[in-house]
Amino acid sequence: MLIGQYSSRVGAKKRVSVPKKFRDELGEQVIITRGYEGCLVLVDRDQWEILTKDIVGGSFIDKKIRESGRFLLAGAHEVEFDDQGRCVLPSGLYSYAELTGDAVFVGLVNWVEIWSEKKWKEHEEYIREHGDSIAQELANANNIQEGSR
């Protein structure tokens, strides 16, 4: 299961060491792409297929589906790990996530997010400040869905 939080230094050649726990779970066929909130998303091949079906599974004439596809799929790259568990971050993704210095890897069960340390700290603060209201919105949404069954 992809859980936990780890830090790693991003090298001068845009190389970063992915935590061994995550590498072991993800396997060797890994996709990296843009994520929301300014992070990157790292998934294995099976999860990528599920994700892409969700993205492109709707109608081509739906603008939101096309935009989501462009955002996630256009930035996607297959990456390989070297013998030391490092991968090279594609330039566009490196710039998008502003990954200079330390990167923070966050496991979210089905995928791993990669954040710049600065952005992750800002996002953690946001979660601390808004966590209660976010949880309540989720509870309300779940109640609505359960009521419609």
GIJOZI-V937840 format. One record per residue. N is the residue number from 1. RES is the residue in one letter. SS is DSSP state (a for helix, b for strand, c for the rest). PHI is phi as a letter, one per 20 degrees, with the letter a starting at -180 (999 if undefined). PSI is psi in radians with two decimals (none if undefined). Layout:
n = [N	N]
res = [RES	RES]
ss = [SS	SS]
phi = [PHI	PHI]
psi = [PSI	PSI]
This chain:
n = [1	2	3	4	5	6	7	8	9	10	11	12	13	14	15	16	17	18	19	20	21	22	23	24	25	26	27	28	29	30	31	32	33	34	35	36	37	38	39	40	41	42	43	44	45	46	47	48	49	50	51	52	53	54	55	56	57	58	59	60	61	62	63	64	65	66	67	68	69	70	71	72	73	74	75	76	77	78	79	80	81	82	83	84	85	86	87	88	89	90	91	92	93	94	95	96	97	98	99	100	101	102	103	104	105	106	107	108	109	110	111	112	113	114	115	116	117	118	119	120	121	122	123	124	125	126	127	128	129	130	131	132	133	134	135	136	137	138	139	140	141	142	143	144	145	146	147	148	149]
res = [M	L	I	G	Q	Y	S	S	R	V	G	A	K	K	R	V	S	V	P	K	K	F	R	D	E	L	G	E	Q	V	I	I	T	R	G	Y	E	G	C	L	V	L	V	D	R	D	Q	W	E	I	L	T	K	D	I	V	G	G	S	F	I	D	K	K	I	R	E	S	G	R	F	L	L	A	G	A	H	E	V	E	F	D	D	Q	G	R	C	V	L	P	S	G	L	Y	S	Y	A	E	L	T	G	D	A	V	F	V	G	L	V	N	W	V	E	I	W	S	E	K	K	W	K	E	H	E	E	Y	I	R	E	H	G	D	S	I	A	Q	E	L	A	N	A	N	N	I	Q	E	G	S	R]
ss = [c	b	b	b	b	b	b	b	b	b	c	c	c	c	b	b	b	c	c	a	a	a	a	a	a	a	c	c	c	b	b	b	b	b	c	a	a	a	c	b	b	b	b	b	a	a	a	a	a	a	a	a	a	a	a	a	c	c	c	c	c	c	a	a	a	a	a	a	a	a	a	a	a	a	c	c	b	b	b	c	c	c	c	c	c	b	b	b	c	c	a	a	a	a	a	a	a	c	c	c	c	b	b	b	b	b	b	b	b	c	c	b	b	b	b	b	a	a	a	a	a	a	a	a	a	a	a	a	a	a	a	a	a	a	a	a	a	a	a	a	a	a	a	a	a	a	a	c	c]
phi = [999	e	c	o	c	c	d	b	e	e	f	f	e	m	e	c	e	e	g	g	g	f	g	f	f	f	n	e	e	c	d	c	b	f	d	f	m	n	d	d	c	d	c	e	f	f	f	f	f	f	f	f	f	f	f	e	f	e	f	f	e	e	f	f	f	f	f	f	f	f	f	e	e	f	e	f	b	e	c	c	e	e	f	e	m	e	c	e	e	g	g	f	f	g	f	g	e	l	e	d	n	e	d	d	d	c	e	c	m	e	b	d	e	d	d	f	g	f	f	f	f	f	f	g	f	g	f	g	f	d	g	f	f	f	f	f	f	f	f	f	f	f	f	f	f	f	f	e	e]
psi = [2.36	1.61	2.78	3.05	2.30	2.68	2.65	2.58	2.38	2.13	3.03	-0.50	0.37	0.51	2.45	2.48	2.09	2.31	2.39	-0.72	-0.74	-0.72	-0.76	-0.68	-0.71	-0.56	-2.83	-0.37	1.75	2.46	2.42	2.45	3.07	2.49	3.02	2.87	0.29	0.23	3.11	2.75	2.31	2.15	2.76	3.00	-0.74	-0.80	-0.60	-0.74	-0.69	-0.81	-0.80	-0.58	-0.68	-0.66	-0.87	0.15	-0.18	-2.89	2.37	-0.48	-0.12	1.99	-0.67	-0.65	-0.78	-0.77	-0.75	-0.73	-0.79	-0.78	-0.90	-0.73	-0.64	-0.51	0.01	2.49	2.50	2.38	2.69	2.58	2.45	-3.06	-0.36	0.15	0.33	2.69	2.72	2.23	2.18	2.50	-0.81	-0.68	-0.68	-0.81	-0.79	-0.80	-0.05	0.88	1.24	2.43	-2.20	2.52	2.56	2.20	2.22	2.06	2.24	0.87	-1.10	-0.21	2.95	2.31	2.52	2.09	2.62	2.59	-0.72	-0.85	-0.66	-0.74	-0.72	-0.73	-0.68	-0.71	-0.75	-0.79	-0.74	-0.74	-0.56	0.09	-0.76	-0.81	-0.59	-0.80	-0.71	-0.71	-0.73	-0.75	-0.76	-0.75	-0.72	-0.67	-0.69	-0.79	-0.71	-0.61	-0.42	0.00	none]
